Amino acid sequence: MNKLLTLNILILLLVSCVSKEKKEVEFYVENQTSFFGLNHSDWTKSSWIRKPKNLKMVHESFKKFGYGKLENLISKSEDHFLIQGIYIKRNFKNVVDSLELTYNKPKIQSKYYAEFWNRRKAEKNDSIVYKIIREFNSVKSEKNN
């Protein structure tokens, strides 16, 4: 009996000394987004933002966030506006409206709009840019009504 008790105690001691590794399940995976670094970079030189699928993704994000909040970042006056350090000597509302009206209408395009749409066509993102401008104008007109 004494041997049996000693054997049981020895087995219990050996079993209790076994260390079990506790594995935790990871609930997230760190991932660097495709638009990482755009926050403080120069959008005018970024090739990432010129891809149609990326433009669409940014546009959908801005729609959810609200273009009105972003529009507050644009310094506007009656005859010019300033966005991300770029000065444009035109009325903001007129530029956006005219961009929508002059898409695929070379007969009514001034040099400014013709060059804009030619750059978009060269980058193969003209149709998504037009869609974004059209939706932006639509949201603005609904807001004003």
Backbone as CSV, one residue per row, in Angstrom:
resi,resn,N_x,N_y,N_z,CA_x,CA_y,CA_z,C_x,C_y,C_z
1,MET,0.821,-1.180,0.000,0.000,0.000,0.000,0.873,1.255,0.000
2,ASN,1.931,1.167,0.792,2.844,2.280,0.889,3.525,2.535,-0.462
3,LYS,3.879,1.460,-1.156,4.504,1.597,-2.473,3.525,2.209,-3.478
4,LEU,2.280,1.808,-3.384,1.251,2.335,-4.284,1.036,3.825,-4.041
5,LEU,1.005,4.229,-2.801,0.829,5.638,-2.452,2.031,6.457,-2.945
6,THR,3.219,5.937,-2.754,4.427,6.625,-3.197,4.441,6.742,-4.725
7,LEU,4.033,5.692,-5.394,3.978,5.708,-6.853,2.959,6.734,-7.367
8,ASN,1.804,6.799,-6.728,0.773,7.785,-7.107,1.259,9.216,-6.894
9,ILE,1.911,9.454,-5.772,2.426,10.797,-5.481,3.495,11.173,-6.512
10,LEU,4.350,10.217,-6.840,5.392,10.466,-7.831,4.791,10.780,-9.208
11,ILE,3.781,10.045,-9.606,3.106,10.285,-10.888,2.429,11.651,-10.877
12,LEU,1.744,11.987,-9.786,1.089,13.300,-9.677,2.102,14.438,-9.750
13,LEU,3.240,14.259,-9.097,4.278,15.289,-9.145,4.819,15.469,-10.563
14,LEU,5.041,14.372,-11.244,5.548,14.453,-12.611,4.529,15.096,-13.551
15,VAL,3.277,14.731,-13.391,2.228,15.283,-14.248,2.028,16.768,-13.957
16,SER,2.103,17.146,-12.696,1.883,18.551,-12.351,3.052,19.436,-12.770
17,CYS,4.215,18.860,-12.957,5.387,19.641,-13.371,5.444,19.875,-14.875
18,VAL,4.614,19.198,-15.613,4.610,19.380,-17.058,4.053,20.769,-17.360
19,SER,4.806,21.547,-18.108,4.328,22.892,-18.442,3.576,22.846,-19.764
20,LYS,2.443,23.424,-19.737,1.636,23.496,-20.950,1.781,24.896,-21.527
21,GLU,2.083,24.956,-22.802,2.161,26.257,-23.453,0.758,26.710,-23.804
22,LYS,0.448,27.871,-23.328,-0.874,28.423,-23.596,-0.787,29.285,-24.848
23,LYS,-1.490,28.880,-25.864,-1.471,29.632,-27.115,-2.690,30.537,-27.164
24,GLU,-2.416,31.809,-27.440,-3.511,32.759,-27.576,-3.875,32.906,-29.043
25,VAL,-5.138,32.970,-29.272,-5.619,33.156,-30.633,-5.495,34.638,-30.978
26,GLU,-4.890,34.920,-32.123,-4.781,36.308,-32.555,-6.074,36.720,-33.236
27,PHE,-6.620,37.820,-32.780,-7.886,38.296,-33.321,-7.697,39.332,-34.417
28,TYR,-6.486,39.762,-34.638,-6.222,40.737,-35.689,-4.873,40.430,-36.319
29,VAL,-4.709,40.918,-37.471,-3.437,40.796,-38.170,-3.035,42.200,-38.581
30,GLU,-1.845,42.600,-38.174,-1.388,43.926,-38.568,-1.127,43.929,-40.060
31,ASN,-1.614,44.957,-40.689,-1.488,45.037,-42.137,-1.306,46.493,-42.520
32,GLN,-0.421,46.735,-43.421,-0.226,48.094,-43.907,-1.176,48.313,-45.072
33,THR,-2.020,49.310,-44.954,-3.016,49.564,-45.987,-2.357,50.026,-47.279
34,SER,-3.103,49.878,-48.356,-2.557,50.259,-49.660,-2.355,51.766,-49.778
35,PHE,-3.077,52.533,-48.965,-2.936,53.985,-49.045,-2.095,54.541,-47.897
36,PHE,-1.286,53.679,-47.280,-0.409,54.091,-46.196,0.549,55.177,-46.687
37,GLY,0.667,56.236,-45.954,1.604,57.286,-46.315,1.014,58.379,-47.183
38,LEU,-0.212,58.218,-47.653,-0.819,59.266,-48.483,-1.155,60.500,-47.660
39,ASN,-1.327,60.305,-46.376,-1.754,61.383,-45.499,-0.857,62.613,-45.599
40,HIS,0.442,62.412,-45.618,1.361,63.549,-45.617,2.200,63.632,-46.891
41,SER,1.753,62.963,-47.928,2.532,62.999,-49.166,1.899,63.958,-50.170
42,ASP,2.602,64.177,-51.248,2.136,65.072,-52.303,1.242,64.293,-53.269
43,TRP,-0.053,64.540,-53.207,-1.018,63.811,-54.032,-0.824,64.105,-55.512
44,THR,-0.239,65.246,-55.844,-0.064,65.586,-57.260,0.993,64.715,-57.923
45,LYS,1.863,64.098,-57.123,2.925,63.257,-57.678,2.700,61.774,-57.393
46,SER,1.634,61.445,-56.711,1.381,60.058,-56.327,0.776,59.270,-57.483
47,SER,1.420,58.173,-57.844,0.848,57.318,-58.895,-0.258,56.438,-58.326
48,TRP,-0.228,56.212,-57.021,-1.245,55.371,-56.382,-2.638,55.980,-56.557
49,ILE,-2.757,57.268,-56.306,-4.070,57.930,-56.327,-4.626,58.034,-57.742
50,ARG,-3.829,57.859,-58.745,-4.284,58.001,-60.132,-4.927,56.734,-60.687
51,LYS,-4.802,55.629,-59.988,-5.414,54.374,-60.447,-6.915,54.429,-60.189
52,PRO,-7.722,54.060,-61.181,-9.181,54.158,-61.038,-9.747,53.459,-59.805
53,LYS,-9.262,52.258,-59.493,-9.812,51.540,-58.333,-9.486,52.278,-57.036
54,ASN,-8.327,52.924,-56.964,-7.956,53.674,-55.770,-8.744,54.975,-55.668
55,LEU,-8.949,55.630,-56.810,-9.783,56.834,-56.817,-11.186,56.508,-56.318
56,LYS,-11.721,55.397,-56.794,-13.067,54.991,-56.385,-13.113,54.694,-54.886
57,MET,-12.093,54.006,-54.372,-12.051,53.688,-52.950,-11.998,54.964,-52.105
58,VAL,-11.154,55.899,-52.500,-11.041,57.160,-51.763,-12.357,57.928,-51.836
59,HIS,-12.966,57.961,-53.013,-14.248,58.648,-53.194,-15.326,58.048,-52.291
60,GLU,-15.428,56.725,-52.255,-16.430,56.066,-51.410,-16.170,56.366,-49.935
61,SER,-14.908,56.412,-49.547,-14.563,56.756,-48.162,-14.961,58.193,-47.855
62,PHE,-14.677,59.105,-48.784,-15.029,60.505,-48.586,-16.541,60.686,-48.512
63,LYS,-17.277,59.917,-49.306,-18.742,60.014,-49.266,-19.258,59.620,-47.884
64,LYS,-18.690,58.562,-47.327,-19.121,58.114,-46.002,-18.736,59.136,-44.938
65,PHE,-17.542,59.675,-45.062,-17.032,60.653,-44.109,-17.762,61.980,-44.253
66,GLY,-18.060,62.334,-45.473,-18.745,63.585,-45.758,-17.840,64.564,-46.472
67,TYR,-18.168,64.846,-47.715,-17.365,65.789,-48.491,-17.398,67.186,-47.876
68,GLY,-18.486,67.513,-47.196,-18.585,68.836,-46.581,-17.468,69.091,-45.585
69,LYS,-17.111,68.058,-44.821,-16.029,68.198,-43.844,-14.692,68.417,-44.544
70,LEU,-14.509,67.757,-45.672,-13.264,67.926,-46.424,-13.222,69.270,-47.140
71,GLU,-14.386,69.722,-47.553,-14.451,70.989,-48.275,-14.013,72.150,-47.388
72,ASN,-14.149,71.980,-46.083,-13.703,73.018,-45.158,-12.184,73.192,-45.182
73,LEU,-11.471,72.205,-45.713,-10.012,72.289,-45.809,-9.564,73.096,-47.027
74,ILE,-10.512,73.472,-47.877,-10.210,74.243,-49.082,-10.459,75.714,-48.780
75,SER,-9.442,76.516,-48.995,-9.584,77.953,-48.800,-10.194,78.542,-50.073
76,LYS,-11.436,79.057,-49.950,-12.151,79.537,-51.138,-12.480,81.020,-51.012
77,SER,-12.419,81.686,-52.146,-12.958,83.040,-52.242,-13.777,83.090,-53.525
78,GLU,-14.264,84.260,-53.881,-15.133,84.385,-55.056,-14.419,84.063,-56.369
79,ASP,-13.111,84.385,-56.450,-12.424,84.207,-57.736,-11.219,83.263,-57.698
80,HIS,-10.969,82.599,-56.571,-9.865,81.638,-56.508,-10.075,80.667,-55.347
81,PHE,-9.291,79.593,-55.354,-9.280,78.687,-54.206,-7.895,78.075,-54.052
82,LEU,-7.615,77.618,-52.858,-6.323,77.050,-52.506,-6.566,75.691,-51.867
83,ILE,-5.977,74.657,-52.459,-6.136,73.308,-51.922,-4.776,72.629,-51.903
84,GLN,-4.359,72.178,-50.726,-3.063,71.510,-50.531,-1.917,72.318,-51.138
85,GLY,-1.931,73.614,-50.939,-0.851,74.461,-51.426,-0.912,74.786,-52.907
86,ILE,-1.961,74.351,-53.589,-2.113,74.625,-55.021,-3.128,75.757,-55.177
87,TYR,-2.680,76.842,-55.785,-3.528,78.015,-55.991,-4.175,77.926,-57.368
88,ILE,-5.489,78.027,-57.414,-6.217,77.995,-58.685,-7.054,79.265,-58.770
89,LYS,-6.773,80.061,-59.789,-7.442,81.354,-59.923,-8.750,81.183,-60.687
90,ARG,-9.672,80.499,-60.073,-11.019,80.282,-60.607,-11.943,80.036,-59.427
91,ASN,-13.201,80.256,-59.631,-14.199,79.974,-58.606,-14.352,78.458,-58.468
92,PHE,-14.312,77.947,-57.237,-14.351,76.503,-56.991,-15.597,75.849,-57.571
93,LYS,-16.754,76.410,-57.274,-18.018,75.833,-57.754,-18.065,75.819,-59.282
94,ASN,-17.609,76.906,-59.899,-17.596,76.970,-61.369,-16.658,75.931,-61.980
95,VAL,-15.505,75.721,-61.357,-14.552,74.731,-61.874,-15.169,73.341,-61.837
96,VAL,-15.751,72.979,-60.699,-16.317,71.635,-60.559,-17.504,71.454,-61.506
97,ASP,-18.358,72.458,-61.618,-19.487,72.379,-62.557,-18.996,72.267,-64.001
98,SER,-18.012,73.075,-64.357,-17.500,73.074,-65.731,-16.794,71.768,-66.077
99,LEU,-16.119,71.173,-65.098,-15.484,69.878,-65.353,-16.529,68.828,-65.708
100,GLU,-17.649,68.867,-65.015,-18.720,67.915,-65.328,-19.298,68.191,-66.718
101,LEU,-19.517,69.451,-67.033,-20.138,69.812,-68.313,-19.240,69.570,-69.523
102,THR,-17.928,69.648,-69.346,-17.022,69.556,-70.496,-16.481,68.155,-70.751
103,TYR,-16.855,67.192,-69.942,-16.359,65.824,-70.155,-16.873,65.281,-71.485
104,ASN,-15.963,64.812,-72.318,-16.268,64.249,-73.649,-16.996,65.227,-74.573
105,LYS,-16.752,66.524,-74.381,-17.339,67.543,-75.260,-16.232,68.501,-75.682
106,PRO,-15.373,68.066,-76.585,-14.217,68.892,-76.963,-14.591,70.226,-77.599
107,LYS,-15.770,70.335,-78.177,-16.153,71.590,-78.844,-16.403,72.720,-77.849
108,ILE,-16.799,72.384,-76.623,-17.094,73.448,-75.658,-16.010,73.589,-74.592
109,GLN,-14.903,72.862,-74.754,-13.842,72.918,-73.754,-12.897,74.080,-74.001
110,SER,-12.601,74.805,-72.923,-11.522,75.789,-73.007,-10.206,75.033,-72.822
111,LYS,-9.099,75.725,-72.972,-7.787,75.080,-72.857,-7.623,74.409,-71.490
112,TYR,-8.062,75.086,-70.439,-7.922,74.565,-69.071,-8.597,73.207,-68.932
113,TYR,-9.849,73.108,-69.370,-10.610,71.864,-69.214,-10.144,70.794,-70.199
114,ALA,-9.755,71.208,-71.391,-9.233,70.247,-72.372,-7.961,69.591,-71.835
115,GLU,-7.070,70.398,-71.259,-5.838,69.846,-70.693,-6.137,68.931,-69.511
116,PHE,-7.090,69.323,-68.674,-7.472,68.493,-67.531,-7.957,67.122,-68.001
117,TRP,-8.914,67.119,-68.937,-9.482,65.842,-69.393,-8.484,65.035,-70.218
118,ASN,-7.588,65.698,-70.938,-6.551,64.965,-71.673,-5.582,64.261,-70.715
119,ARG,-5.255,64.924,-69.596,-4.408,64.268,-68.590,-5.124,63.063,-67.993
120,ARG,-6.407,63.217,-67.709,-7.182,62.087,-67.148,-7.246,60.933,-68.144
121,LYS,-7.436,61.253,-69.424,-7.489,60.191,-70.446,-6.141,59.502,-70.581
122,ALA,-5.056,60.254,-70.513,-3.712,59.670,-70.591,-3.456,58.736,-69.406
123,GLU,-4.014,59.078,-68.250,-3.855,58.242,-67.053,-4.898,57.126,-66.991
124,LYS,-5.820,57.130,-67.950,-6.895,56.129,-68.046,-7.799,56.118,-66.812
125,ASN,-8.071,57.314,-66.289,-8.976,57.416,-65.149,-10.063,58.464,-65.382
126,ASP,-10.259,58.849,-66.637,-11.210,59.917,-66.944,-12.644,59.555,-66.571
127,SER,-13.061,58.319,-66.812,-14.458,57.962,-66.531,-14.750,57.950,-65.037
128,ILE,-13.806,57.461,-64.221,-14.043,57.457,-62.772,-13.973,58.875,-62.214
129,VAL,-13.092,59.705,-62.754,-13.018,61.102,-62.307,-14.325,61.815,-62.643
130,TYR,-14.852,61.570,-63.838,-16.135,62.166,-64.221,-17.243,61.698,-63.274
131,LYS,-17.274,60.409,-62.975,-18.297,59.870,-62.066,-18.188,60.528,-60.688
132,ILE,-16.963,60.687,-60.197,-16.744,61.315,-58.889,-17.223,62.761,-58.907
133,ILE,-16.868,63.496,-59.954,-17.286,64.900,-60.064,-18.807,64.996,-60.143
134,ARG,-19.419,64.127,-60.929,-20.878,64.128,-61.070,-21.553,63.843,-59.724
135,GLU,-21.062,62.848,-58.988,-21.641,62.528,-57.680,-21.404,63.656,-56.681
136,PHE,-20.221,64.269,-56.727,-19.922,65.390,-55.838,-20.894,66.540,-56.098
137,ASN,-21.083,66.877,-57.372,-22.018,67.951,-57.722,-23.442,67.594,-57.321
138,SER,-23.810,66.338,-57.465,-25.148,65.886,-57.094,-25.375,66.057,-55.590
139,VAL,-24.390,65.667,-54.800,-24.490,65.820,-53.342,-24.587,67.293,-52.977
140,LYS,-23.781,68.130,-53.639,-23.808,69.572,-53.350,-25.156,70.184,-53.713
141,SER,-25.732,69.782,-54.851,-27.020,70.361,-55.255,-28.150,69.875,-54.345
142,GLU,-28.095,68.620,-53.889,-29.104,68.118,-52.943,-29.018,68.868,-51.626
143,LYS,-27.802,69.174,-51.208,-27.589,69.886,-49.951,-28.127,71.315,-50.027
144,ASN,-28.005,71.933,-51.213,-28.461,73.313,-51.389,-29.969,73.416,-51.566
145,ASN,-30.626,72.319,-51.913,-32.092,72.349,-52.113,-32.845,72.094,-50.847
